[in-house]
Each structure stands twice: as structure tokens, then as C-alpha cells.
Amino acid sequence: MTASDTRAPLGTAPASGAFAGAIRSLSDRFAAETAQLDPDHPIDSDAWPTVGAMVDHLGQIQRWATEVVRTGASVDRAPFARPADRERIAWFVEGSSALATELESRDASDECWAFVPSGTVGFWARRQAHEARKHLWDIRTASVAVPEMPDAGGHEMAADIVDELYAVFLARAVRGGLAPLPTPLELVPVDAAVAWHLAPDWTVRRTTDAAADPAATVVTATLGDIALFAWDRAVPEDMPDRFAVTGSLATVAAYRDAPVHP
């Protein structure tokens, strides 16, 4: 941080127990809110376009992840789909509670299959916390076009959303081949002392410095909105009340169009 940077410094990175707690909190809110909605109500999701489809998706993913953590092995997702005769919300609550309980009972460093090298139980705690938050946001598009990021774990966990995206999903996309960004891209929260600097070749550098590369395109917003943009759930140029963009809009569009978002 520079002497003139008044943004709040981040604390330590979230621990595995914090992620398990976030899964409980976020999943409980997800269940409570979806219970008040028509399962056929549309939401802003191409893959799971209704409330009911999203509940079924997240419930299946959570039960699948529970079995991966329990066994330490790769398992097929298909058997964890909701049975047609199970009431949707009760089925979801049962599965989300089982996931949090399984994670709380395990050491984060225990080896476990994952879709990254050297997988651990901690990988799944982190992944499922961010998955639950992302889909709680998706559900809220039933009533708000672009909701605020749901809160869980403060700025430290919100920053970890972006860190995980780049460490896991961007890294995988780069291995598959990505077109270069037209300019460097910098994501700078206004409310937390962290920033992400992406080179045209998609190399990422996280810093505490808000000072921008003069050649960079800079996207500025709250940390929650930066995470939404990173996840391709917000379009900065359409939301001038929440985002400021300086530089190349083509770079912003190229980032959004790249297949790096979970």
C-alpha cells in the first residue's frame, strides 16, 4: 500500500473451518430464499435457468462433493441427482448440512481427489463455499437484475473468490489456450487493499497496490462487485453507478468472453 492508499487492509486468508462455516451460512440462506420462490421462476443463468433447476444443481454438486471428501476418490455425479419423489428444499437442506459436517470433521490437509494437482480436503471446503455463494447470488436474480455479492467471511473471503478463480479456473483455461488480452487489465477494489494485475498473456499478479500500469485497462468497484465481474456476473460498462472503467473496453469484453469463469 502507498501512503495515500486509505483502503482497508486485508486480514489473514480464510482457514478451512471458515469455509465450512460459510457453506452452512450460505446454504441456509439459499434454502430459506428458494423456499419462498416459485421453482419455475426464471433466473439469470444459461445453464440452470429456473429456481428449481438451480436448487437441483447445487444440491447435486454438494452431495457429490461430500462423497468425494468422504472417500478421497473421484466419483460419478449422476447418482447424486435429486430423486423425483424427494421434496426439493428438504432434500437440499439435508445434503448441504451433510457437506458442512463432513468438512468440519476432516483435516484440511488430508489428501483427496480434486480436479487440480495435489488435491486436499481444504480444496473442497474452499470450492464449495464459493460455489454456494455464487449460486445464492444467482437465485437472487429472480427479483434483482444484478444483486450485491452475498456476504460471508468479510473481505478476506471475498478476495479469495478472485484468488481461487485465477489459481484454479484461469490456470486450467490457460493450459487449453486463450487469446491474449488487448491490454493489461487491473481489477482494483475501492474498499480493500488488494488488486489483481493481469498481463496480456493472462499471467496474474496480486498486490496491495492500487497504482495502475499506465498501459492498463483499470476496472474499479467494491470488492464484491470486482468478484462479480471476475465471475462474469456483472458488465461494468452497463453499470456506471457501480463500476468505473478507464482504458480499453475491448479488453473488458475480451476478459468477459474468455472461458475462464466457473
N, C-alpha and C positions, 0 to 999 in steps of 0.2 A: 504493500500500500504506500502511496505517496502521502506527504504531509497534508495535502489538500483533500485527500480522499476521506470523506466522512461516513462512508458506508459501514454498516455493522460487520465486524469480523466474525468469521465462522468459528464454531467450536470444533471439537473432535469429530471425526467421521462416525456415523452411527454403528453401533455394535449389533451383532446378530439378534440379541434379545430385543433390541429396539425395533428391528424389522418384524419380528414375530408379533410384538405388541401392536405395531401398525397394521399388520394383516388383520388382527382381531377387530381393531377400531374401524378400519376402513370397510371390512366385510360386514360388520354390524350395521354401519350406516347404509351400505349398499342394499342390504336386505330390507331394512326399515323403509328406505325410499322406494325401492321397487315394489314393495308390498302395497304402496299407495297408488301405483300406476297400472293402467291397462297393459297387459302383456303384449298387445298388438300395437301399442303406441309407437310411432316411428322415432328413431334417434339418429344422430349424425354418425353413422358407421356403415361403411360399404359392406363389410364382411358380416356383421350381425345387426341388421337394420331395425330391429324392434327391441323393446324392453325384454320381452320373454326370451328372444334369441340370445341377448347378451347375458341374461341370468344363466341360461343353459351353458353358454360358452365358458364363463368364468367358473361356474360350478364344476364343470368337467375338468378344466385346467387345474383347479385346486385339488380335486381328488386324485388326478393323475400325478401331480407334484408330491402329494402326500405319499403315494405308493413308491415313487422314485426315492424319496428320502428314507422311507421305511426299509426298502430293500437294498438301496445303494446301486440299483441297476436300471438300465433303460427298459421301459415298459411301454406297451401299446396304449394309446389314449382311448381307443374306441370303447373298451369295456366300462369307461367311467362316465359315459353319457347318461343323462337323466332318463330313467325308465319312464315310459309313457304314463304309468299309473301312479307315479310319485308326485305329490303336491309340490309345486316348483320352489316356493320360498322355504318351506320346511326342509326340503332336500338340500337346498343351497346352504342354509344355516348349519345343518349337520356336517356338511363337507368342509366348510370354512373353519369351523371350530376344531375339527379333526386335524386340519393342516397346521393351525397355530399350536395345538397341543403337541403334535409330533415334533415340530421345530423346537419348541420350548424344552423338550425332553432330550434333545441331542446336542452334542458339542459341535459348534460351528466349523471346526477344523476337520471333522470326520470326513473321510473320502466318500465321494458319492458320484455316480454318473451325472454328467451335465453336458450341454452342447458347447462347452468350452474345454480347453485342456486343463487337467488337474482340478477336476470338479470337487466341490465340497458341499456339505450341508449349508454352510453360510451363503454360498451362491444362491441356493433356492430360497432362503429367507429373504435375501435382498430382491431377487427377481419377482417373487410373489407379492412382496409389499408394493413394489412399483406397479405390478400388474393390477392389483386391487385398486390402487389409487387411479390409474389410468381409466379403468372401466367404471369406477364411480363417477368420474368426470363425464364419460360417455353417456351414462344414464341420465345425468343432469341436463343433457342437451334435449331431452324430451320437453323441457319447459324454458330453457335459456339457450340462445344460439351459441354463445361461447362463454361457458361458465368460468368462474375463477377456479384455479387449481385447488382441489380439496386439501385441507390442512392435515398434516400428520408428521410429527417429528421435527417441526421447525425448519429453519433454513438449511440446517445440515443435511436433513434427509431430502429436501427439495433439490439441493445441489447434487446429491448423489444420483438423482434421477438422470441428470445430464451426464454425469460421470459414467454411470452404467451403460447408457445408450452408446457412448463413444467407445468404451472399453470392450463391449460385447457385440453390439449390433453393427456399429460402424466398422469395427475391425473385421467382422465377417463379410460385410459388403465390399470393403476394400480388397479383400482376397479374391472376391469374384469379379472385380474390375469396375471402377467408377470413372466417369468422365471428370476431368479437372473442373474445379470451380473457376469462374471467370476472374475473380479477385480473391485475396484473403478475406475471411469472414470472422468477425469478432462479435461474441454474444456477451453483453455487459449488463448485469442486473444493476438497478439503481438502489437496491435496498440490502445488498450483501456484498462483502469484499471478496468477490470471486469473478473471474471472467474466463471465457473459453476462446482460444485463438485457433482458427482452422486455416491451414495453408491451402493453396490451390490443389495440392496433391492429397488433401484430406488428413494430413498429419495434424494432430490436436495437441495443444499445449494449454494446460490450466494454470492460471496465475491468480494473484490477488490484485493485480494492477489493472486499473481501468483505462490506462493510457493506450491509445489505439495506434496501430501502424498507419501512417498517412495514406498508404495504398489500399487499406482495408475498407470493406463494407462493414458498417457497425450497426448492430441491432441492439437497442436499449429498451428495457422494460423492467417490471418487477421480476424477481427470481421465479415466481410461479408462472408468469407469462413467458419468460425465456424457456422454461421447461416445456410449456405447451407448444411453442414454436419448434423446439428441438424434436418433439414428438409428432410434428406435422398436424397439430390440432389448433393452430392459430395462424392467420395470414396477416403479417404485420402491416402491409400496405393497405389492408382493408380496415385496420383498427387504429387510426391515428390518435385516438384517445387513450390507448394503452401501450402503443409502441412508437418509438422514433427510429427511423432508418436514415442513415447517411451513406452515400456511395451508390453502388450498383444494384438496382432492383433485379437485374438479370442474375446476380449472384444469389440473392434471396430466393428467387424462383428455382434456380438450379439446385439449391440445397433442399428445397421442399420437394422437388421432383425426384431426387435421388432415392433409391430403395434402401434407406438406412433406418427407417423408423419401425419400431415394433408394433 
